[in-house]
Amino acid sequence: MSAFERLFYLLKNSTTTPWEDYLTEVVAPVFQKKEILISFLYKCTGVKLNDVSGIKVNTQKTYTQLPGHSTDSRPDLIISFQHNKKRHHIFIENKLGSGEGMQQLQRYFDHLQEHQKKGYSTYLIYVTKHYDPKEKAAFSHKGTIFCQLQWYQIYQLLRAFEDDLYVKEVTTYMEEINLNESRRFTPTDITALQNLKRLQSMLDQTLDGKHKESFEGFFGKSMQWLNRANQLRSDNRYVLYNDQSDWKFIGSGFWFTDEEYPTLTVFLEVHPNCNHKEELIKAIRNFQTIHPDWEFDEPSDEKDWMLLYHDISLLNLLSSVDHIDNIQEHLINKMRILFDLKENNSELGWLK
C-alpha cells in the first residue's frame, strides 16, 4: 500500500486517537530516500555508509511471539536495506506520550537476534518525545546496535532535506505537534524565565480567589492545583477543571496558542463515552441559539470528543487598571452562562 492508503486504513480502523501510529505513517516514507536513511543511521550509530540499496520500509508488521514471550511483537517501523552486499534490518519504536510496553524492547531485541543469525546487521532504535533513558547494554550486544533519540533530533535532521516537498510537509506537521523543540534560549525566553515566578503567581491569583469560589459554586470542587501544571505541559492550557460525571468536564482559565496573546476560555468538553450524548448535543444547539458567541465543535463520528467553548483574546481585557479583576469578572460571567446550560438540562447527569 502507498503511505496515503495506509493512513486511510489506520484512521478507518482505529478505536482510539492514534497519534503515535499516525506519526509513524507520516514519517515512514522519508526513510525511502537513501540520503536521509544514511544520515539517520550516522546520527544513531556514528557509522558513515557510502551507499545503500534495496530500501524497504514497513509499518505495524506483526512478528509471532517467540518462546518466552507473552505476546506477539509489532514494531512501529521496520526498515531493511543492503550495503556492500549485506542486508541490514532496523526496528524503530515511536513514543510520544506513553512509555515502553511490557518487555517491548526486549521482545524486539530477541526478534532482531533471529535476523542476526541469518546474517543480517540489526539495529533497535527507540524514539521518544520526552527523555526516557534505557540501559544501552541491555539491547546493544550480540551484534545488535541499540540507539535512543528524541523527536526533536529527527526534526533537526530532516530540516537539512526540506528541498524535498514531502519532507517539508513532514517537518511542518512536526512543528504543529510540537516536535521541533528548540534547544536555544531566546532573549524573550530569558526575560520570561526571570519573571516566571511572578507570572505564575499572577496566573494563580487569577484562577483562585473569587474565580475559584464561583467555579466551585457553579460546578463543584475543582481538581488539585497540580492538575494545572500537568495541563500546561500536555494541553497548553492553565485552567480550573473538574469532572461533571458521565464523561463531561468543565474548565475555565488560560489557553496558550501560537498567537501573540493567550486566550481566555470557558469550556465544556465531552468524551465519546457520555451516556447522554445525543440529548446533550440537542441541548447545546438550543443553547447556541441564545448565545451565538459560543462555539460548538460537534463530534465527527461516534468516537470523537465534542467541545462547547467561549474564547476571547487576553488583549481585549487589558484596558482596565486591574487586569486580574477584569479577567476574573469575564470568566465568572461566562461560567454563569454555562451554568445555565447545566441547570436547564439537569436530567443529563451532572455533578451535584
C-alpha positions as CSV (number, residue, x, y, z in Angstrom):
1,M,0.0,0.0,0.0
2,S,1.0,3.6,-0.5
3,A,1.7,5.8,2.5
4,F,-1.7,7.5,2.0
5,E,-3.6,4.2,1.7
6,R,-2.0,3.1,5.0
7,L,-3.0,6.3,6.6
8,F,-6.6,5.9,5.5
9,Y,-6.7,2.3,6.7
10,L,-5.2,3.3,10.0
11,L,-7.8,6.1,10.7
12,K,-10.7,4.0,9.4
13,N,-9.9,1.1,11.8
14,S,-8.7,2.9,14.8
15,T,-10.7,2.7,18.0
16,T,-8.7,5.5,19.8
17,T,-6.8,8.7,18.8
18,P,-3.8,7.1,17.0
19,W,-1.2,9.8,17.5
20,E,1.8,7.6,17.6
21,D,0.7,5.3,14.7
22,Y,-0.3,8.3,12.7
23,L,3.1,10.0,13.1
24,T,4.8,6.7,12.2
25,E,2.9,6.6,8.9
26,V,3.6,10.2,8.1
27,V,7.3,9.9,8.8
28,A,7.9,6.4,7.3
29,P,8.2,7.4,3.6
30,V,11.1,9.8,4.2
31,F,13.3,6.8,5.0
32,Q,12.9,5.6,1.5
33,K,15.2,8.4,0.5
34,K,18.7,7.0,0.7
35,E,20.4,10.2,1.7
36,I,18.0,10.6,4.7
37,L,18.5,6.9,5.8
38,I,22.3,7.2,5.6
39,S,22.2,10.4,7.6
40,F,19.8,8.9,10.1
41,L,22.0,5.9,10.7
42,Y,25.0,8.1,11.1
43,K,23.1,10.1,13.7
44,C,22.3,6.9,15.6
45,T,25.5,4.8,15.2
46,G,28.3,7.1,14.1
47,V,28.9,4.8,11.1
48,K,29.1,6.5,7.8
49,L,27.7,4.3,5.0
50,N,28.8,5.3,1.5
51,D,25.7,4.0,-0.3
52,V,22.6,1.8,0.3
53,S,20.2,0.0,-2.0
54,G,17.1,-2.1,-1.9
55,I,15.4,0.0,0.8
56,K,12.1,-1.4,2.1
57,V,10.0,0.4,4.7
58,N,7.1,-1.3,6.5
59,T,4.9,-0.2,9.4
60,Q,3.0,-2.1,12.1
61,K,4.2,-5.5,10.9
62,T,3.4,-8.3,13.4
63,Y,6.1,-10.9,14.4
64,T,4.8,-14.1,16.0
65,Q,5.8,-14.4,19.7
66,L,9.0,-16.3,20.4
67,P,9.4,-18.8,23.2
68,G,9.4,-17.0,26.5
69,H,7.4,-14.1,25.1
70,S,3.9,-13.3,26.5
71,T,2.7,-11.7,23.2
72,D,3.4,-11.1,19.6
73,S,5.5,-8.1,18.7
74,R,4.7,-5.2,16.4
75,P,7.4,-2.6,15.9
76,D,6.2,0.7,14.7
77,L,8.6,0.9,11.8
78,I,10.8,-1.7,10.1
79,I,13.4,-0.7,7.6
80,S,15.6,-3.1,5.6
81,F,18.3,-2.3,3.1
82,Q,21.5,-3.6,1.6
83,H,25.0,-2.2,2.0
84,N,28.1,-3.9,0.5
85,K,26.1,-7.0,-0.3
86,K,25.0,-7.4,3.3
87,R,21.4,-7.0,4.5
88,H,20.6,-4.6,7.3
89,H,17.4,-4.7,9.4
90,I,16.1,-1.9,11.7
91,F,13.3,-1.8,14.2
92,I,12.1,1.6,15.3
93,E,9.7,2.1,18.2
94,N,7.9,5.5,18.4
95,K,6.6,7.0,21.7
96,L,5.0,10.4,22.1
97,G,3.3,10.4,25.5
98,S,3.3,6.7,26.5
99,G,6.1,4.7,27.9
100,E,7.6,1.3,26.9
101,G,5.2,-1.6,26.9
102,M,5.7,-4.8,28.8
103,Q,9.2,-6.1,27.8
104,Q,8.6,-4.3,24.5
105,L,12.3,-3.5,23.7
106,Q,13.5,-6.9,24.9
107,R,11.0,-8.7,22.7
108,Y,12.1,-6.6,19.7
109,F,15.8,-7.3,20.5
110,D,15.0,-11.1,20.6
111,H,13.4,-10.9,17.1
112,L,16.4,-9.0,15.8
113,Q,18.6,-11.7,17.1
114,E,16.8,-14.1,14.9
115,H,17.7,-11.9,11.9
116,Q,21.2,-11.7,13.2
117,K,21.5,-15.5,13.0
118,K,20.6,-15.2,9.3
119,G,23.5,-12.9,8.6
120,Y,21.7,-9.5,8.9
121,S,23.2,-6.4,10.6
122,T,20.5,-5.3,13.1
123,Y,19.5,-2.1,14.8
124,L,17.0,-1.3,17.5
125,I,16.0,2.4,17.7
126,Y,13.8,3.9,20.4
127,V,12.4,7.4,19.6
128,T,10.6,9.4,22.2
129,K,9.3,12.9,22.7
130,H,10.4,13.2,26.3
131,Y,13.6,11.8,27.8
132,D,13.1,8.1,28.7
133,P,16.5,6.6,29.4
134,K,17.2,2.9,28.8
135,E,20.2,0.8,29.7
136,K,22.0,0.6,26.4
137,A,24.0,-2.5,27.3
138,A,20.7,-4.5,27.6
139,F,19.9,-4.1,23.9
140,S,23.2,-3.4,22.3
141,H,25.2,-6.7,22.3
142,K,25.4,-9.9,20.2
143,G,25.8,-7.8,17.1
144,T,22.6,-5.6,17.5
145,I,23.1,-1.9,17.8
146,F,20.8,0.0,20.2
147,C,20.1,3.7,19.9
148,Q,17.9,6.3,21.6
149,L,16.8,9.5,20.0
150,Q,14.2,12.2,20.8
151,W,11.9,13.5,18.2
152,Y,13.5,17.0,18.1
153,Q,16.7,15.3,16.9
154,I,14.9,13.7,13.9
155,Y,13.2,17.1,13.2
156,Q,16.6,18.8,13.1
157,L,18.0,16.0,10.8
158,L,15.1,16.4,8.4
159,R,15.4,20.1,8.2
160,A,18.5,19.6,6.0
161,F,16.3,17.8,3.4
162,E,13.5,20.3,3.1
163,D,14.1,20.9,-0.6
164,D,12.0,17.7,-0.9
165,L,8.4,18.7,-0.9
166,Y,7.2,15.7,1.2
167,V,9.9,16.2,3.8
168,K,8.9,19.8,4.1
169,E,5.3,18.8,4.8
170,V,6.6,16.3,7.4
171,T,8.6,18.9,9.2
172,T,5.7,21.3,9.1
173,Y,3.5,18.7,10.7
174,M,6.1,18.0,13.4
175,E,6.1,21.7,14.2
176,E,2.3,21.6,14.5
177,I,2.5,18.9,17.1
178,N,5.5,20.5,18.9
179,L,8.2,18.0,18.0
180,N,10.5,20.8,16.9
181,E,11.6,21.8,20.4
182,S,14.3,24.5,20.3
183,R,17.5,23.8,22.2
184,R,18.4,27.5,22.5
185,F,17.0,30.2,24.8
186,T,16.0,33.4,23.0
187,P,16.2,36.8,24.7
188,T,12.4,36.7,25.2
189,D,12.8,33.3,26.8
190,I,15.4,34.7,29.3
191,T,13.1,37.6,30.2
192,A,10.2,35.1,30.8
193,L,12.4,32.9,32.9
194,Q,13.5,35.8,35.1
195,N,9.8,36.7,35.6
196,L,8.5,33.1,35.8
197,K,7.6,33.1,39.5
198,R,5.8,36.4,39.3
199,L,3.9,35.3,36.2
200,Q,2.8,32.0,37.7
201,S,1.7,33.9,40.8
202,M,-0.4,36.2,38.7
203,L,-2.0,33.2,36.8
204,D,-2.8,31.6,40.2
205,Q,-4.2,34.8,41.6
206,T,-6.5,35.0,38.5
207,L,-7.7,31.4,38.8
208,D,-8.1,31.5,42.6
209,G,-10.0,34.0,44.8
210,K,-13.5,34.9,43.6
211,H,-12.9,33.0,40.3
212,K,-12.4,29.7,42.2
213,E,-15.2,30.5,44.6
214,S,-17.6,31.0,41.6
215,F,-16.3,27.9,39.7
216,E,-16.9,25.6,42.7
217,G,-20.3,27.3,43.4
218,F,-21.4,26.5,39.8
219,F,-19.7,23.2,39.2
220,G,-18.4,21.7,42.4
221,K,-14.8,21.2,43.7
222,S,-12.0,21.7,41.2
223,M,-9.2,19.3,40.8
224,Q,-5.9,19.8,42.7
225,W,-3.5,22.6,41.9
226,L,-1.0,20.1,40.3
227,N,-3.5,19.5,37.6
228,R,-3.0,23.0,36.3
229,A,0.8,22.3,35.7
230,N,0.0,19.0,34.1
231,Q,-2.4,20.6,31.7
232,L,0.1,23.3,30.8
233,R,2.6,20.7,29.8
234,S,0.2,18.3,27.9
235,D,-2.6,20.6,26.6
236,N,-1.1,24.1,26.6
237,R,-3.8,25.4,29.0
238,Y,-3.8,26.6,32.6
239,V,-7.3,26.2,33.9
240,L,-9.5,25.2,36.8
241,Y,-11.0,21.9,35.8
242,N,-13.4,19.3,37.1
243,D,-15.3,16.2,36.3
244,Q,-19.1,16.7,35.9
245,S,-19.8,13.0,35.8
246,D,-20.9,11.0,32.8
247,W,-17.7,11.9,30.9
248,K,-18.4,15.6,31.0
249,F,-15.7,18.1,32.0
250,I,-15.7,21.8,32.8
251,G,-12.7,24.2,32.5
252,S,-12.0,27.9,33.0
253,G,-8.8,29.8,32.6
254,F,-6.0,30.4,30.1
255,W,-5.3,28.7,26.7
256,F,-1.9,29.2,25.1
257,T,-1.7,29.2,21.3
258,D,0.7,30.4,18.7
259,E,-1.0,33.8,18.8
260,E,0.8,36.8,20.3
261,Y,-1.7,36.8,23.3
262,P,-3.1,33.8,25.1
263,T,-6.8,33.0,25.1
264,L,-9.2,33.2,28.0
265,T,-11.6,30.2,27.8
266,V,-14.5,28.6,29.5
267,F,-15.5,25.2,28.1
268,L,-17.4,22.0,28.4
269,E,-15.7,19.0,26.8
270,V,-17.5,15.7,26.5
271,H,-15.9,12.2,26.0
272,P,-17.5,9.9,23.4
273,N,-18.5,7.5,26.2
274,C,-21.0,10.0,27.5
275,N,-24.4,8.2,28.1
276,H,-26.5,11.3,27.2
277,K,-24.5,12.4,24.1
278,E,-27.4,12.9,21.7
279,E,-29.6,14.7,24.2
280,L,-26.6,16.9,25.2
281,I,-25.9,17.8,21.5
282,K,-29.5,18.9,21.2
283,A,-29.3,20.9,24.4
284,I,-26.1,22.6,23.2
285,R,-27.6,23.6,19.9
286,N,-30.5,25.2,21.7
287,F,-28.1,26.9,24.0
288,Q,-26.3,28.4,20.9
289,T,-29.5,30.0,19.6
290,I,-29.5,32.1,22.8
291,H,-25.7,32.5,23.0
292,P,-24.3,32.6,19.4
293,D,-20.9,33.8,20.6
294,W,-20.2,30.3,22.0
295,E,-18.6,27.8,19.6
296,F,-19.5,24.2,19.3
297,D,-17.2,21.6,17.8
298,E,-19.6,18.7,17.2
299,P,-18.3,15.1,17.1
300,S,-17.4,13.9,13.6
301,D,-18.2,10.3,14.5
302,E,-19.3,8.2,17.5
303,K,-15.6,8.0,18.7
304,D,-15.0,11.8,18.7
305,W,-15.0,14.2,21.6
306,M,-17.2,17.3,21.5
307,L,-16.4,20.8,22.8
308,L,-18.5,23.8,23.7
309,Y,-16.4,26.9,24.5
310,H,-16.2,30.6,24.6
311,D,-12.8,32.1,23.8
312,I,-11.5,35.7,23.8
313,S,-8.0,37.1,23.5
314,L,-6.4,38.3,26.6
315,L,-5.6,41.5,24.7
316,N,-9.3,42.5,24.9
317,L,-9.2,42.6,28.7
318,L,-6.1,44.7,29.3
319,S,-7.6,48.2,29.2
320,S,-8.6,48.3,32.9
321,V,-6.3,49.3,35.8
322,D,-6.7,45.9,37.5
323,H,-6.2,43.2,34.9
324,I,-6.8,40.3,37.2
325,D,-10.1,41.6,38.4
326,N,-11.2,42.3,34.9
327,I,-10.2,38.7,33.7
328,Q,-12.0,37.2,36.7
329,E,-15.2,39.1,36.1
330,H,-15.2,38.0,32.4
331,L,-14.6,34.3,33.3
332,I,-17.2,34.4,36.1
333,N,-19.8,35.8,33.7
334,K,-19.1,33.1,31.1
335,M,-19.2,30.4,33.8
336,R,-22.6,31.7,34.9
337,I,-23.9,31.3,31.3
338,L,-22.5,27.8,31.1
339,F,-24.1,27.0,34.5
340,D,-27.5,27.9,32.9
341,L,-26.9,25.1,30.4
342,K,-26.3,22.7,33.3
343,E,-29.4,23.9,35.3
344,N,-31.7,23.8,32.3
345,N,-30.7,20.3,31.5
346,S,-30.3,18.7,34.9
347,E,-31.7,15.4,33.7
348,L,-28.5,14.8,31.7
349,G,-26.4,13.8,34.7
350,W,-24.2,16.4,36.3
351,L,-22.0,16.7,39.4
352,K,-24.3,17.8,42.3
